[in-house]
């Protein structure tokens, strides 16, 4: 493609660029007037993609993901920003994580629109660089493997104006999730903002895992249930209605949540923890989880995935096929989150 080149000989990156040197089988070069990132990296077509279900294979290739920083592409592990950047020092910046299926970023426009709102609400200086992202994202995904890449794309914009896009593996996830309640008070000034200040969300996940659960379910000090640290909550109440907490409860306006609500009838209403424990079934929804059945909330067990959860999962999969133009209902490889301390912060 224009602006990208391939070579069998690895070359060091220029001084001051994003990254240092590339391993054998990769190459980088300057492009005159490329439409995407300003340097290119070629990944051999024989690149051994990780086999889902094999954690060791996943870990072996974490360091081979790519990053495009302000138009320059390098290995993600070798891409750096100055330590004085306020995004690093104070978490002052906006981000998004986008699911990529067969090289296609799902709901890209919606993610960019929400990121632009986050940047405006955080009063980040300058115009939001949407056109730059729209040029650089396809170029980055193409060099990462094009239609052969099934994973995630992380976008970051810092207070200093540094523009970053990073490819990531779509992490493995169990079919069902066990949730532990964690007390949490929303920061109202950050309503609707996906900021880099994510310590509270990550800590909530850690606290739940310390108690033996897979993930946290956030509950206000007054007992109102909100959401997961990186996912939206849906439940079926005793009348059979599918419900989700309202945005007025200061939860994130999740893109996956909005898609689910566009596919099936959903009632938005508050729910107390005591009522939720009496639900017929429940599931979590996010960019990475898609639709994930809840196996337990505290001591309340849900022995099997419920009928409504099955129907919503099938409807969402069909929706993905339609949006992505996949024929024959081809399903993506199941993605999600490995147990650990660092969730994929996305919805």
Steps between C-alpha positions, in 0.01 A plus 500: 500500500621859445740620768596151621798288406634155581852372538661181627774694680416656837590866536541711814241771547616859462603690812207670664238276339259267678702190571857374473566202273297217354566125516584287201209469260382857559609810313445871531545781253404861454212572268478810288130572505328199648132527577540330837787466747825652380715189536432143407551161659450179310386192693576175318186329374620184673458680833388235754172633639426389859263204528202587717491296817882483524614760748870437445465580131319824586777607737769422245363758257395784730825686419438485123200732491534832321447864591457812289609807696433836333524333160808283563465123534721265701471202729266592785752384760757744360273801454557770760367838612682757718457441873390864531180436303199575721330191364772293670542712812133567580294273276387816321374378166231305318495147364290240319539127437347367180437138406650403164348208309685372192683832471180708534459730803143461627304822571804716424295816437320460833826452688657805336191708577508398867874564518447846355237570769737373768778726373265800498371426851857466628581834333789346307660776288464530125254340260441126531723326239225287349623525142848389606357196681287417197813500281727316738268226631446320165872524423596358840250214475616423147863465603395298808351236273193646335217247483721255691491713816231420757560704817465846647612853427573745782485874429656755737514881492701675773491850644819577306321406177676171439291277274540127543348186347609158629407153379426241769413133512136420576545326832340174597194503723289242675151445363349611831610745771466505880447846647585638843341821629738791558392834648566787260398866480493640142702814431225715354729756341625217274152389386523390138880517495736210427811645659844349558433534876390138539654406834163477679360258241811282505505497882136387511589203279792413726287518813244261349770257389659505842169359626501224239270655237577557132391863490347779704144629487493862614246600765449846650532553877117512503471154342413591139665274241675678213722300263826307477834686491517445123156367406126570519250301705177348368262282702160331462267596786228288660245619242719378212604849383858560385639799691813714527591792730426847355769744391368736767664269755833634369602188311695512174307543177629168371503448123429128536217579742348732239524232229334241723219745579452554128456128441263396779250666732672621818364690799731756660446520874698507826553179693604435857742221582233305692265504200775404256580190705146384422540541122416210270822545303761765419776579254777754449562677168805680365713542190725211602253282694222544243216324692632300797274295727520558877557179698479657847457827688648454844335183640212509249566230240358496147545131411484545123486770236142628479271499200501878461880513517519235225261701282684828552836334429366353175346833398826683567704245302261534205527879531879476480475283189269753335708805589828336399354351182582143597309235308378171635505618861874439542582549865809683625737322733375539855679784672513641845708547807759280663495487880734767631525855622474695176155491337443615147334831583229518250126496443 
